[in-house]
Amino acid sequence: MPYNWTEEEAEIARLGAIADAIEVAGCRDLGDGVERCDGEPGDMWSVYFHFTPEWANDPNELRGAMCIADRNTLKEAESYAAQLAARFTLPVNLFV
């Protein structure tokens, strides 16, 4: 099954402006959801925006990280993360 989903551009722009990092992690497709599997084999690679602090009254309700794209391979996910990092001047953290 191909994994090539990307959040809409308007949402990428909004979230990128308030994120403090980008994360790339392997994920398992559970059929009715997706489970992140840091450091373990997965079915796909997901790209996330990371948000700090993870405060309880976050007005955007973005506590921690939000998935913004899925890719088939680590190389594809790293490439997209690098594009976002350059665009928003954010560091990339790999969880492989």
PDB file of N, CA, C and O in Angstrom:
ATOM      1  N   MET A   1       0.843  -1.183   0.000  1.00  0.00           N
ATOM      2  CA  MET A   1       0.000   0.000   0.000  1.00  0.00           C
ATOM      3  C   MET A   1       0.888   1.245   0.000  1.00  0.00           C
ATOM      4  O   MET A   1       1.753   1.365   0.867  1.00  0.00           O
ATOM      5  N   PRO A   2       0.708   2.161  -0.926  1.00  0.00           N
ATOM      6  CA  PRO A   2       1.536   3.371  -0.951  1.00  0.00           C
ATOM      7  C   PRO A   2       1.106   4.385   0.117  1.00  0.00           C
ATOM      8  O   PRO A   2      -0.082   4.602   0.355  1.00  0.00           O
ATOM      9  N   TYR A   3       2.098   4.987   0.741  1.00  0.00           N
ATOM     10  CA  TYR A   3       1.853   6.014   1.752  1.00  0.00           C
ATOM     11  C   TYR A   3       2.447   7.321   1.241  1.00  0.00           C
ATOM     12  O   TYR A   3       3.660   7.518   1.314  1.00  0.00           O
ATOM     13  N   ASN A   4       1.624   8.195   0.736  1.00  0.00           N
ATOM     14  CA  ASN A   4       2.098   9.469   0.220  1.00  0.00           C
ATOM     15  C   ASN A   4       1.067  10.551   0.517  1.00  0.00           C
ATOM     16  O   ASN A   4       0.601  11.244  -0.387  1.00  0.00           O
ATOM     17  N   TRP A   5       0.717  10.686   1.792  1.00  0.00           N
ATOM     18  CA  TRP A   5      -0.249  11.676   2.232  1.00  0.00           C
ATOM     19  C   TRP A   5       0.497  12.892   2.781  1.00  0.00           C
ATOM     20  O   TRP A   5       1.521  12.750   3.449  1.00  0.00           O
ATOM     21  N   THR A   6      -0.022  14.083   2.496  1.00  0.00           N
ATOM     22  CA  THR A   6       0.531  15.322   3.046  1.00  0.00           C
ATOM     23  C   THR A   6      -0.624  16.226   3.449  1.00  0.00           C
ATOM     24  O   THR A   6      -1.592  16.383   2.704  1.00  0.00           O
ATOM     25  N   GLU A   7      -0.516  16.816   4.627  1.00  0.00           N
ATOM     26  CA  GLU A   7      -1.516  17.780   5.098  1.00  0.00           C
ATOM     27  C   GLU A   7      -1.634  18.915   4.089  1.00  0.00           C
ATOM     28  O   GLU A   7      -0.697  19.178   3.336  1.00  0.00           O
ATOM     29  N   GLU A   8      -2.773  19.582   4.071  1.00  0.00           N
ATOM     30  CA  GLU A   8      -2.988  20.685   3.132  1.00  0.00           C
ATOM     31  C   GLU A   8      -2.036  21.844   3.416  1.00  0.00           C
ATOM     32  O   GLU A   8      -1.628  22.063   4.556  1.00  0.00           O
ATOM     33  N   GLU A   9      -1.692  22.579   2.362  1.00  0.00           N
ATOM     34  CA  GLU A   9      -0.694  23.657   2.436  1.00  0.00           C
ATOM     35  C   GLU A   9      -1.026  24.706   3.491  1.00  0.00           C
ATOM     36  O   GLU A   9      -0.133  25.148   4.214  1.00  0.00           O
ATOM     37  N   ALA A  10      -2.275  25.109   3.595  1.00  0.00           N
ATOM     38  CA  ALA A  10      -2.647  26.136   4.579  1.00  0.00           C
ATOM     39  C   ALA A  10      -2.342  25.660   5.999  1.00  0.00           C
ATOM     40  O   ALA A  10      -1.888  26.443   6.833  1.00  0.00           O
ATOM     41  N   GLU A  11      -2.585  24.399   6.270  1.00  0.00           N
ATOM     42  CA  GLU A  11      -2.313  23.849   7.600  1.00  0.00           C
ATOM     43  C   GLU A  11      -0.810  23.712   7.828  1.00  0.00           C
ATOM     44  O   GLU A  11      -0.331  23.961   8.934  1.00  0.00           O
ATOM     45  N   ILE A  12      -0.068  23.324   6.809  1.00  0.00           N
ATOM     46  CA  ILE A  12       1.397  23.254   6.917  1.00  0.00           C
ATOM     47  C   ILE A  12       1.942  24.635   7.275  1.00  0.00           C
ATOM     48  O   ILE A  12       2.782  24.755   8.166  1.00  0.00           O
ATOM     49  N   ALA A  13       1.478  25.662   6.596  1.00  0.00           N
ATOM     50  CA  ALA A  13       1.945  27.027   6.856  1.00  0.00           C
ATOM     51  C   ALA A  13       1.612  27.468   8.270  1.00  0.00           C
ATOM     52  O   ALA A  13       2.449  28.067   8.945  1.00  0.00           O
ATOM     53  N   ARG A  14       0.398  27.178   8.726  1.00  0.00           N
ATOM     54  CA  ARG A  14      -0.023  27.571  10.076  1.00  0.00           C
ATOM     55  C   ARG A  14       0.794  26.853  11.143  1.00  0.00           C
ATOM     56  O   ARG A  14       1.291  27.477  12.079  1.00  0.00           O
ATOM     57  N   LEU A  15       0.929  25.544  10.997  1.00  0.00           N
ATOM     58  CA  LEU A  15       1.634  24.758  12.003  1.00  0.00           C
ATOM     59  C   LEU A  15       3.140  25.001  11.974  1.00  0.00           C
ATOM     60  O   LEU A  15       3.781  25.052  13.023  1.00  0.00           O
ATOM     61  N   GLY A  16       3.705  25.150  10.783  1.00  0.00           N
ATOM     62  CA  GLY A  16       5.140  25.405  10.675  1.00  0.00           C
ATOM     63  C   GLY A  16       5.564  26.682  11.360  1.00  0.00           C
ATOM     64  O   GLY A  16       6.683  26.779  11.863  1.00  0.00           O
ATOM     65  N   ALA A  17       4.677  27.667  11.387  1.00  0.00           N
ATOM     66  CA  ALA A  17       4.985  28.949  12.020  1.00  0.00           C
ATOM     67  C   ALA A  17       5.048  28.856  13.543  1.00  0.00           C
ATOM     68  O   ALA A  17       5.661  29.711  14.182  1.00  0.00           O
ATOM     69  N   ILE A  18       4.424  27.833  14.138  1.00  0.00           N
ATOM     70  CA  ILE A  18       4.417  27.722  15.601  1.00  0.00           C
ATOM     71  C   ILE A  18       5.177  26.500  16.121  1.00  0.00           C
ATOM     72  O   ILE A  18       5.322  26.332  17.332  1.00  0.00           O
ATOM     73  N   ALA A  19       5.660  25.652  15.220  1.00  0.00           N
ATOM     74  CA  ALA A  19       6.415  24.461  15.627  1.00  0.00           C
ATOM     75  C   ALA A  19       7.817  24.843  16.071  1.00  0.00           C
ATOM     76  O   ALA A  19       8.330  25.897  15.699  1.00  0.00           O
ATOM     77  N   ASP A  20       8.434  23.976  16.873  1.00  0.00           N
ATOM     78  CA  ASP A  20       9.820  24.228  17.275  1.00  0.00           C
ATOM     79  C   ASP A  20      10.785  23.180  16.725  1.00  0.00           C
ATOM     80  O   ASP A  20      11.997  23.305  16.896  1.00  0.00           O
ATOM     81  N   ALA A  21      10.253  22.144  16.064  1.00  0.00           N
ATOM     82  CA  ALA A  21      11.108  21.122  15.464  1.00  0.00           C
ATOM     83  C   ALA A  21      10.268  20.261  14.527  1.00  0.00           C
ATOM     84  O   ALA A  21       9.040  20.342  14.499  1.00  0.00           O
ATOM     85  N   ILE A  22      10.972  19.441  13.767  1.00  0.00           N
ATOM     86  CA  ILE A  22      10.349  18.458  12.884  1.00  0.00           C
ATOM     87  C   ILE A  22      10.845  17.096  13.339  1.00  0.00           C
ATOM     88  O   ILE A  22      12.015  16.940  13.688  1.00  0.00           O
ATOM     89  N   GLU A  23       9.959  16.113  13.334  1.00  0.00           N
ATOM     90  CA  GLU A  23      10.328  14.757  13.704  1.00  0.00           C
ATOM     91  C   GLU A  23      10.000  13.802  12.559  1.00  0.00           C
ATOM     92  O   GLU A  23       9.032  13.998  11.824  1.00  0.00           O
ATOM     93  N   VAL A  24      10.823  12.768  12.426  1.00  0.00           N
ATOM     94  CA  VAL A  24      10.571  11.695  11.465  1.00  0.00           C
ATOM     95  C   VAL A  24      10.626  10.389  12.248  1.00  0.00           C
ATOM     96  O   VAL A  24      11.596  10.119  12.956  1.00  0.00           O
ATOM     97  N   ALA A  25       9.564   9.573  12.112  1.00  0.00           N
ATOM     98  CA  ALA A  25       9.502   8.312  12.850  1.00  0.00           C
ATOM     99  C   ALA A  25       8.777   7.253  12.033  1.00  0.00           C
ATOM    100  O   ALA A  25       7.896   7.563  11.231  1.00  0.00           O
ATOM    101  N   GLY A  26       9.155   6.015  12.244  1.00  0.00           N
ATOM    102  CA  GLY A  26       8.450   4.898  11.630  1.00  0.00           C
ATOM    103  C   GLY A  26       7.102   4.699  12.299  1.00  0.00           C
ATOM    104  O   GLY A  26       6.943   4.970  13.490  1.00  0.00           O
ATOM    105  N   CYS A  27       6.121   4.218  11.519  1.00  0.00           N
ATOM    106  CA  CYS A  27       4.773   3.981  12.045  1.00  0.00           C
ATOM    107  C   CYS A  27       4.217   2.677  11.501  1.00  0.00           C
ATOM    108  O   CYS A  27       4.599   2.216  10.426  1.00  0.00           O
ATOM    109  N   ARG A  28       3.310   2.095  12.266  1.00  0.00           N
ATOM    110  CA  ARG A  28       2.589   0.897  11.839  1.00  0.00           C
ATOM    111  C   ARG A  28       1.174   1.287  11.455  1.00  0.00           C
ATOM    112  O   ARG A  28       0.512   2.052  12.157  1.00  0.00           O
ATOM    113  N   ASP A  29       0.723   0.756  10.340  1.00  0.00           N
ATOM    114  CA  ASP A  29      -0.659   0.956   9.895  1.00  0.00           C
ATOM    115  C   ASP A  29      -1.515  -0.112  10.559  1.00  0.00           C
ATOM    116  O   ASP A  29      -1.359  -1.299  10.271  1.00  0.00           O
ATOM    117  N   LEU A  30      -2.422   0.299  11.447  1.00  0.00           N
ATOM    118  CA  LEU A  30      -3.269  -0.641  12.178  1.00  0.00           C
ATOM    119  C   LEU A  30      -4.621  -0.840  11.509  1.00  0.00           C
ATOM    120  O   LEU A  30      -5.496  -1.506  12.063  1.00  0.00           O
ATOM    121  N   GLY A  31      -4.797  -0.270  10.323  1.00  0.00           N
ATOM    122  CA  GLY A  31      -6.059  -0.382   9.618  1.00  0.00           C
ATOM    123  C   GLY A  31      -7.046   0.707  10.014  1.00  0.00           C
ATOM    124  O   GLY A  31      -7.546   1.437   9.159  1.00  0.00           O
ATOM    125  N   ASP A  32      -7.325   0.816  11.301  1.00  0.00           N
ATOM    126  CA  ASP A  32      -8.244   1.853  11.783  1.00  0.00           C
ATOM    127  C   ASP A  32      -7.501   2.983  12.478  1.00  0.00           C
ATOM    128  O   ASP A  32      -8.120   3.843  13.105  1.00  0.00           O
ATOM    129  N   GLY A  33      -6.188   2.985  12.370  1.00  0.00           N
ATOM    130  CA  GLY A  33      -5.357   4.018  12.971  1.00  0.00           C
ATOM    131  C   GLY A  33      -3.895   3.736  12.689  1.00  0.00           C
ATOM    132  O   GLY A  33      -3.546   2.775  12.004  1.00  0.00           O
ATOM    133  N   VAL A  34      -3.054   4.592  13.231  1.00  0.00           N
ATOM    134  CA  VAL A  34      -1.617   4.471  13.031  1.00  0.00           C
ATOM    135  C   VAL A  34      -0.940   4.561  14.384  1.00  0.00           C
ATOM    136  O   VAL A  34      -1.342   5.350  15.239  1.00  0.00           O
ATOM    137  N   GLU A  35       0.096   3.743  14.577  1.00  0.00           N
ATOM    138  CA  GLU A  35       0.849   3.740  15.823  1.00  0.00           C
ATOM    139  C   GLU A  35       2.303   4.080  15.523  1.00  0.00           C
ATOM    140  O   GLU A  35       2.938   3.458  14.671  1.00  0.00           O
ATOM    141  N   ARG A  36       2.814   5.067  16.229  1.00  0.00           N
ATOM    142  CA  ARG A  36       4.219   5.437  16.073  1.00  0.00           C
ATOM    143  C   ARG A  36       5.076   4.383  16.742  1.00  0.00           C
ATOM    144  O   ARG A  36       4.757   3.918  17.837  1.00  0.00           O
ATOM    145  N   CYS A  37       6.170   4.002  16.086  1.00  0.00           N
ATOM    146  CA  CYS A  37       7.039   2.948  16.623  1.00  0.00           C
ATOM    147  C   CYS A  37       8.493   3.408  16.568  1.00  0.00           C
ATOM    148  O   CYS A  37       9.285   2.889  15.782  1.00  0.00           O
ATOM    149  N   ASP A  38       8.835   4.377  17.399  1.00  0.00           N
ATOM    150  CA  ASP A  38      10.183   4.937  17.433  1.00  0.00           C
ATOM    151  C   ASP A  38      11.226   3.838  17.591  1.00  0.00           C
ATOM    152  O   ASP A  38      11.188   3.058  18.543  1.00  0.00           O
ATOM    153  N   GLY A  39      12.163   3.788  16.639  1.00  0.00           N
ATOM    154  CA  GLY A  39      13.271   2.857  16.721  1.00  0.00           C
ATOM    155  C   GLY A  39      12.935   1.424  16.347  1.00  0.00           C
ATOM    156  O   GLY A  39      13.798   0.553  16.452  1.00  0.00           O
ATOM    157  N   GLU A  40      11.712   1.150  15.915  1.00  0.00           N
ATOM    158  CA  GLU A  40      11.315  -0.197  15.524  1.00  0.00           C
ATOM    159  C   GLU A  40      10.820  -0.172  14.081  1.00  0.00           C
ATOM    160  O   GLU A  40      10.439   0.883  13.575  1.00  0.00           O
ATOM    161  N   PRO A  41      10.824  -1.330  13.413  1.00  0.00           N
ATOM    162  CA  PRO A  41      10.327  -1.367  12.031  1.00  0.00           C
ATOM    163  C   PRO A  41       8.856  -0.964  11.946  1.00  0.00           C
ATOM    164  O   PRO A  41       8.061  -1.251  12.842  1.00  0.00           O
ATOM    165  N   GLY A  42       8.521  -0.303  10.867  1.00  0.00           N
ATOM    166  CA  GLY A  42       7.144   0.111  10.646  1.00  0.00           C
ATOM    167  C   GLY A  42       6.727  -0.139   9.214  1.00  0.00           C
ATOM    168  O   GLY A  42       7.500  -0.662   8.412  1.00  0.00           O
ATOM    169  N   ASP A  43       5.501   0.238   8.897  1.00  0.00           N
ATOM    170  CA  ASP A  43       4.970   0.094   7.545  1.00  0.00           C
ATOM    171  C   ASP A  43       5.250   1.325   6.698  1.00  0.00           C
ATOM    172  O   ASP A  43       5.235   1.257   5.469  1.00  0.00           O
ATOM    173  N   MET A  44       5.504   2.446   7.356  1.00  0.00           N
ATOM    174  CA  MET A  44       5.714   3.723   6.667  1.00  0.00           C
ATOM    175  C   MET A  44       6.518   4.632   7.573  1.00  0.00           C
ATOM    176  O   MET A  44       6.836   4.284   8.710  1.00  0.00           O
ATOM    177  N   TRP A  45       6.842   5.812   7.043  1.00  0.00           N
ATOM    178  CA  TRP A  45       7.563   6.830   7.808  1.00  0.00           C
ATOM    179  C   TRP A  45       6.711   8.080   7.842  1.00  0.00           C
ATOM    180  O   TRP A  45       6.218   8.535   6.810  1.00  0.00           O
ATOM    181  N   SER A  46       6.537   8.638   9.035  1.00  0.00           N
ATOM    182  CA  SER A  46       5.709   9.837   9.190  1.00  0.00           C
ATOM    183  C   SER A  46       6.571  11.031   9.562  1.00  0.00           C
ATOM    184  O   SER A  46       7.598  10.902  10.229  1.00  0.00           O
ATOM    185  N   VAL A  47       6.123  12.200   9.110  1.00  0.00           N
ATOM    186  CA  VAL A  47       6.791  13.469   9.399  1.00  0.00           C
ATOM    187  C   VAL A  47       5.851  14.252  10.309  1.00  0.00           C
ATOM    188  O   VAL A  47       4.654  14.358  10.044  1.00  0.00           O
ATOM    189  N   TYR A  48       6.411  14.795  11.382  1.00  0.00           N
ATOM    190  CA  TYR A  48       5.630  15.510  12.389  1.00  0.00           C
ATOM    191  C   TYR A  48       6.175  16.916  12.608  1.00  0.00           C
ATOM    192  O   TYR A  48       7.371  17.154  12.439  1.00  0.00           O
ATOM    193  N   PHE A  49       5.308  17.839  12.979  1.00  0.00           N
ATOM    194  CA  PHE A  49       5.747  19.081  13.597  1.00  0.00           C
ATOM    195  C   PHE A  49       5.703  18.841  15.098  1.00  0.00           C
ATOM    196  O   PHE A  49       4.761  18.233  15.605  1.00  0.00           O
ATOM    197  N   HIS A  50       6.729  19.319  15.816  1.00  0.00           N
ATOM    198  CA  HIS A  50       6.805  19.186  17.269  1.00  0.00           C
ATOM    199  C   HIS A  50       6.559  20.543  17.907  1.00  0.00           C
ATOM    200  O   HIS A  50       6.996  21.572  17.393  1.00  0.00           O
ATOM    201  N   PHE A  51       5.854  20.535  19.034  1.00  0.00           N
ATOM    202  CA  PHE A  51       5.484  21.771  19.727  1.00  0.00           C
ATOM    203  C   PHE A  51       5.900  21.699  21.191  1.00  0.00           C
ATOM    204  O   PHE A  51       5.662  20.698  21.866  1.00  0.00           O
ATOM    205  N   THR A  52       6.525  22.773  21.675  1.00  0.00           N
ATOM    206  CA  THR A  52       6.916  22.895  23.075  1.00  0.00           C
ATOM    207  C   THR A  52       6.600  24.322  23.501  1.00  0.00           C
ATOM    208  O   THR A  52       6.777  25.229  22.688  1.00  0.00           O
ATOM    209  N   PRO A  53       6.159  24.570  24.684  1.00  0.00           N
ATOM    210  CA  PRO A  53       5.903  23.563  25.720  1.00  0.00           C
ATOM    211  C   PRO A  53       4.600  22.834  25.479  1.00  0.00           C
ATOM    212  O   PRO A  53       3.723  23.299  24.751  1.00  0.00           O
ATOM    213  N   GLU A  54       4.500  21.674  26.113  1.00  0.00           N
ATOM    214  CA  GLU A  54       3.285  20.874  26.003  1.00  0.00           C
ATOM    215  C   GLU A  54       2.366  21.233  27.166  1.00  0.00           C
ATOM    216  O   GLU A  54       2.083  20.406  28.033  1.00  0.00           O
ATOM    217  N   TRP A  55       1.913  22.465  27.166  1.00  0.00           N
ATOM    218  CA  TRP A  55       1.141  22.965  28.294  1.00  0.00           C
ATOM    219  C   TRP A  55      -0.322  22.544  28.210  1.00  0.00           C
ATOM    220  O   TRP A  55      -0.858  22.327  27.123  1.00  0.00           O
ATOM    221  N   ALA A  56      -0.950  22.434  29.358  1.00  0.00           N
ATOM    222  CA  ALA A  56      -2.319  21.918  29.446  1.00  0.00           C
ATOM    223  C   ALA A  56      -3.340  22.827  28.762  1.00  0.00           C
ATOM    224  O   ALA A  56      -4.314  22.333  28.194  1.00  0.00           O
ATOM    225  N   ASN A  57      -3.137  24.129  28.805  1.00  0.00           N
ATOM    226  CA  ASN A  57      -4.098  25.067  28.234  1.00  0.00           C
ATOM    227  C   ASN A  57      -3.653  25.609  26.882  1.00  0.00           C
ATOM    228  O   ASN A  57      -3.942  26.755  26.536  1.00  0.00           O
ATOM    229  N   ASP A  58      -2.956  24.789  26.131  1.00  0.00           N
ATOM    230  CA  ASP A  58      -2.491  25.162  24.802  1.00  0.00           C
ATOM    231  C   ASP A  58      -3.680  25.632  23.964  1.00  0.00           C
ATOM    232  O   ASP A  58      -4.603  24.854  23.725  1.00  0.00           O
ATOM    233  N   PRO A  59      -3.678  26.895  23.512  1.00  0.00           N
ATOM    234  CA  PRO A  59      -4.823  27.408  22.763  1.00  0.00           C
ATOM    235  C   PRO A  59      -5.037  26.708  21.419  1.00  0.00           C
ATOM    236  O   PRO A  59      -6.140  26.736  20.873  1.00  0.00           O
ATOM    237  N   ASN A  60      -3.994  26.087  20.891  1.00  0.00           N
ATOM    238  CA  ASN A  60      -4.111  25.378  19.616  1.00  0.00           C
ATOM    239  C   ASN A  60      -4.388  23.889  19.802  1.00  0.00           C
ATOM    240  O   ASN A  60      -4.579  23.161  18.829  1.00  0.00           O
ATOM    241  N   GLU A  61      -4.409  23.443  21.055  1.00  0.00           N
ATOM    242  CA  GLU A  61      -4.620  22.032  21.395  1.00  0.00           C
ATOM    243  C   GLU A  61      -3.643  21.113  20.669  1.00  0.00           C
ATOM    244  O   GLU A  61      -4.014  20.024  20.231  1.00  0.00           O
ATOM    245  N   LEU A  62      -2.407  21.554  20.547  1.00  0.00           N
ATOM    246  CA  LEU A  62      -1.355  20.768  19.913  1.00  0.00           C
ATOM    247  C   LEU A  62      -0.351  20.382  20.988  1.00  0.00           C
ATOM    248  O   LEU A  62       0.665  21.056  21.157  1.00  0.00           O
ATOM    249  N   ARG A  63      -0.617  19.335  21.694  1.00  0.00           N
ATOM    250  CA  ARG A  63       0.243  18.912  22.795  1.00  0.00           C
ATOM    251  C   ARG A  63       1.261  17.887  22.283  1.00  0.00           C
ATOM    252  O   ARG A  63       0.930  16.717  22.090  1.00  0.00           O
ATOM    253  N   GLY A  64       2.458  18.321  22.074  1.00  0.00           N
ATOM    254  CA  GLY A  64       3.506  17.391  21.659  1.00  0.00           C
ATOM    255  C   GLY A  64       3.823  17.452  20.184  1.00  0.00           C
ATOM    256  O   GLY A  64       4.572  18.324  19.745  1.00  0.00           O
ATOM    257  N   ALA A  65       3.260  16.530  19.408  1.00  0.00           N
ATOM    258  CA  ALA A  65       3.586  16.452  17.991  1.00  0.00           C
ATOM    259  C   ALA A  65       2.328  16.163  17.181  1.00  0.00           C
ATOM    260  O   ALA A  65       1.384  15.537  17.662  1.00  0.00           O
ATOM    261  N   MET A  66       2.343  16.639  15.931  1.00  0.00           N
ATOM    262  CA  MET A  66       1.215  16.404  15.028  1.00  0.00           C
ATOM    263  C   MET A  66       1.741  15.897  13.701  1.00  0.00           C
ATOM    264  O   MET A  66       2.612  16.521  13.094  1.00  0.00           O
ATOM    265  N   CYS A  67       1.216  14.764  13.245  1.00  0.00           N
ATOM    266  CA  CYS A  67       1.629  14.192  11.969  1.00  0.00           C
ATOM    267  C   CYS A  67       1.129  15.073  10.825  1.00  0.00           C
ATOM    268  O   CYS A  67      -0.038  15.462  10.787  1.00  0.00           O
ATOM    269  N   ILE A  68       2.036  15.380   9.896  1.00  0.00           N
ATOM    270  CA  ILE A  68       1.664  16.219   8.758  1.00  0.00           C
ATOM    271  C   ILE A  68       1.901  15.526   7.418  1.00  0.00           C
ATOM    272  O   ILE A  68       1.503  16.041   6.373  1.00  0.00           O
ATOM    273  N   ALA A  69       2.557  14.342   7.446  1.00  0.00           N
ATOM    274  CA  ALA A  69       2.806  13.636   6.183  1.00  0.00           C
ATOM    275  C   ALA A  69       3.211  12.196   6.459  1.00  0.00           C
ATOM    276  O   ALA A  69       3.813  11.893   7.490  1.00  0.00           O
ATOM    277  N   ASP A  70       2.876  11.317   5.530  1.00  0.00           N
ATOM    278  CA  ASP A  70       3.318   9.923   5.558  1.00  0.00           C
ATOM    279  C   ASP A  70       4.039   9.631   4.249  1.00  0.00           C
ATOM    280  O   ASP A  70       3.636  10.090   3.181  1.00  0.00           O
ATOM    281  N   ARG A  71       5.116   8.856   4.358  1.00  0.00           N
ATOM    282  CA  ARG A  71       5.886   8.487   3.189  1.00  0.00           C
ATOM    283  C   ARG A  71       6.221   7.001   3.232  1.00  0.00           C
ATOM    284  O   ARG A  71       6.235   6.394   4.304  1.00  0.00           O
ATOM    285  N   ASN A  72       6.488   6.421   2.077  1.00  0.00           N
ATOM    286  CA  ASN A  72       6.801   4.995   1.971  1.00  0.00           C
ATOM    287  C   ASN A  72       8.155   4.639   2.563  1.00  0.00           C
ATOM    288  O   ASN A  72       8.299   3.587   3.187  1.00  0.00           O
ATOM    289  N   THR A  73       9.147   5.499   2.377  1.00  0.00           N
ATOM    290  CA  THR A  73      10.511   5.169   2.793  1.00  0.00           C
ATOM    291  C   THR A  73      11.077   6.256   3.703  1.00  0.00           C
ATOM    292  O   THR A  73      10.609   7.394   3.723  1.00  0.00           O
ATOM    293  N   LEU A  74      12.103   5.858   4.451  1.00  0.00           N
ATOM    294  CA  LEU A  74      12.796   6.815   5.299  1.00  0.00           C
ATOM    295  C   LEU A  74      13.415   7.923   4.447  1.00  0.00           C
ATOM    296  O   LEU A  74      13.373   9.093   4.828  1.00  0.00           O
ATOM    297  N   LYS A  75      13.983   7.564   3.310  1.00  0.00           N
ATOM    298  CA  LYS A  75      14.606   8.554   2.428  1.00  0.00           C
ATOM    299  C   LYS A  75      13.595   9.613   1.981  1.00  0.00           C
ATOM    300  O   LYS A  75      13.907  10.803   1.973  1.00  0.00           O
ATOM    301  N   GLU A  76      12.382   9.182   1.607  1.00  0.00           N
ATOM    302  CA  GLU A  76      11.339  10.133   1.197  1.00  0.00           C
ATOM    303  C   GLU A  76      10.920  11.030   2.364  1.00  0.00           C
ATOM    304  O   GLU A  76      10.721  12.231   2.181  1.00  0.00           O
ATOM    305  N   ALA A  77      10.787  10.454   3.553  1.00  0.00           N
ATOM    306  CA  ALA A  77      10.395  11.233   4.736  1.00  0.00           C
ATOM    307  C   ALA A  77      11.490  12.231   5.100  1.00  0.00           C
ATOM    308  O   ALA A  77      11.196  13.382   5.420  1.00  0.00           O
ATOM    309  N   GLU A  78      12.745  11.800   5.055  1.00  0.00           N
ATOM    310  CA  GLU A  78      13.857  12.699   5.357  1.00  0.00           C
ATOM    311  C   GLU A  78      13.926  13.847   4.347  1.00  0.00           C
ATOM    312  O   GLU A  78      14.207  14.985   4.722  1.00  0.00           O
ATOM    313  N   SER A  79      13.674  13.559   3.087  1.00  0.00           N
ATOM    314  CA  SER A  79      13.697  14.594   2.059  1.00  0.00           C
ATOM    315  C   SER A  79      12.616  15.643   2.309  1.00  0.00           C
ATOM    316  O   SER A  79      12.880  16.842   2.221  1.00  0.00           O
ATOM    317  N   TYR A  80      11.405  15.195   2.620  1.00  0.00           N
ATOM    318  CA  TYR A  80      10.325  16.149   2.894  1.00  0.00           C
ATOM    319  C   TYR A  80      10.614  16.937   4.171  1.00  0.00           C
ATOM    320  O   TYR A  80      10.363  18.141   4.225  1.00  0.00           O
ATOM    321  N   ALA A  81      11.137  16.268   5.196  1.00  0.00           N
ATOM    322  CA  ALA A  81      11.492  16.954   6.438  1.00  0.00           C
ATOM    323  C   ALA A  81      12.558  18.026   6.184  1.00  0.00           C
ATOM    324  O   ALA A  81      12.498  19.109   6.766  1.00  0.00           O
ATOM    325  N   ALA A  82      13.526  17.728   5.323  1.00  0.00           N
ATOM    326  CA  ALA A  82      14.571  18.705   4.995  1.00  0.00           C
ATOM    327  C   ALA A  82      13.986  19.927   4.286  1.00  0.00           C
ATOM    328  O   ALA A  82      14.414  21.054   4.537  1.00  0.00           O
ATOM    329  N   GLN A  83      13.012  19.710   3.405  1.00  0.00           N
ATOM    330  CA  GLN A  83      12.343  20.840   2.740  1.00  0.00           C
ATOM    331  C   GLN A  83      11.637  21.733   3.762  1.00  0.00           C
ATOM    332  O   GLN A  83      11.735  22.959   3.705  1.00  0.00           O
ATOM    333  N   LEU A  84      10.927  21.100   4.694  1.00  0.00           N
ATOM    334  CA  LEU A  84      10.230  21.862   5.729  1.00  0.00           C
ATOM    335  C   LEU A  84      11.219  22.568   6.653  1.00  0.00           C
ATOM    336  O   LEU A  84      10.991  23.709   7.053  1.00  0.00           O
ATOM    337  N   ALA A  85      12.311  21.894   6.990  1.00  0.00           N
ATOM    338  CA  ALA A  85      13.322  22.487   7.861  1.00  0.00           C
ATOM    339  C   ALA A  85      13.899  23.753   7.243  1.00  0.00           C
ATOM    340  O   ALA A  85      14.095  24.754   7.932  1.00  0.00           O
ATOM    341  N   ALA A  86      14.169  23.707   5.948  1.00  0.00           N
ATOM    342  CA  ALA A  86      14.695  24.890   5.255  1.00  0.00           C
ATOM    343  C   ALA A  86      13.647  26.002   5.202  1.00  0.00           C
ATOM    344  O   ALA A  86      13.965  27.176   5.392  1.00  0.00           O
ATOM    345  N   ARG A  87      12.426  25.628   4.950  1.00  0.00           N
ATOM    346  CA  ARG A  87      11.339  26.616   4.834  1.00  0.00           C
ATOM    347  C   ARG A  87      11.052  27.323   6.154  1.00  0.00           C
ATOM    348  O   ARG A  87      10.856  28.538   6.177  1.00  0.00           O
ATOM    349  N   PHE A  88      11.027  26.568   7.256  1.00  0.00           N
ATOM    350  CA  PHE A  88      10.651  27.137   8.554  1.00  0.00           C
ATOM    351  C   PHE A  88      11.816  27.315   9.514  1.00  0.00           C
ATOM    352  O   PHE A  88      11.606  27.719  10.658  1.00  0.00           O
ATOM    353  N   THR A  89      13.034  27.027   9.083  1.00  0.00           N
ATOM    354  CA  THR A  89      14.238  27.137   9.902  1.00  0.00           C
ATOM    355  C   THR A  89      14.077  26.333  11.195  1.00  0.00           C
ATOM    356  O   THR A  89      14.203  26.872  12.295  1.00  0.00           O
ATOM    357  N   LEU A  90      13.801  25.050  11.046  1.00  0.00           N
ATOM    358  CA  LEU A  90      13.588  24.165  12.181  1.00  0.00           C
ATOM    359  C   LEU A  90      14.560  22.997  12.135  1.00  0.00           C
ATOM    360  O   LEU A  90      14.944  22.554  11.053  1.00  0.00           O
ATOM    361  N   PRO A  91      14.969  22.485  13.318  1.00  0.00           N
ATOM    362  CA  PRO A  91      15.794  21.288  13.340  1.00  0.00           C
ATOM    363  C   PRO A  91      14.960  20.049  13.042  1.00  0.00           C
ATOM    364  O   PRO A  91      13.747  20.044  13.254  1.00  0.00           O
ATOM    365  N   VAL A  92      15.613  19.002  12.551  1.00  0.00           N
ATOM    366  CA  VAL A  92      14.944  17.726  12.276  1.00  0.00           C
ATOM    367  C   VAL A  92      15.485  16.675  13.246  1.00  0.00           C
ATOM    368  O   VAL A  92      16.698  16.506  13.372  1.00  0.00           O
ATOM    369  N   ASN A  93      14.589  15.976  13.924  1.00  0.00           N
ATOM    370  CA  ASN A  93      14.955  14.883  14.827  1.00  0.00           C
ATOM    371  C   ASN A  93      14.466  13.579  14.221  1.00  0.00           C
ATOM    372  O   ASN A  93      13.283  13.422  13.917  1.00  0.00           O
ATOM    373  N   LEU A  94      15.402  12.638  14.048  1.00  0.00           N
ATOM    374  CA  LEU A  94      15.077  11.328  13.492  1.00  0.00           C
ATOM    375  C   LEU A  94      14.919  10.321  14.611  1.00  0.00           C
ATOM    376  O   LEU A  94      15.767  10.235  15.500  1.00  0.00           O
ATOM    377  N   PHE A  95      13.840   9.560  14.573  1.00  0.00           N
ATOM    378  CA  PHE A  95      13.603   8.495  15.539  1.00  0.00           C
ATOM    379  C   PHE A  95      13.622   7.174  14.774  1.00  0.00           C
ATOM    380  O   PHE A  95      12.579   6.605  14.452  1.00  0.00           O
ATOM    381  N   VAL A  96      14.847   6.702  14.492  1.00  0.00           N
ATOM    382  CA  VAL A  96      15.005   5.489  13.681  1.00  0.00           C
ATOM    383  C   VAL A  96      15.706   4.399  14.472  1.00  0.00           C
ATOM    384  O   VAL A  96      15.927   3.305  13.953  1.00  0.00           O
TER     385      VAL A  96
END
